Amino acid sequence: MLTSPAISDAEVRAEIWRLGTRHLGWPLEGALQELEAEGLSTERKQLLRACVRKLKPR
């Protein structure tokens, strides 16, 4: 984990947009659903978790 590069804000915003497109306007729910999938790479999991952190209400 320590060797993977940090995820930029731009990458998170772009992925949130793509999640919203794939999941019909529900990016948070889509990210949570995709995190449950088998065989995700570590990088993909990190990106999806960053999206969840950005989208969850505080």
Secondary structure, DSSP 8 states (H G I E B T S, - for coil): -TTS----HHHHHHHHHHHHHHTTT-HHHHHHHHHTSTT--HHHHHHHHHHHHHHS--
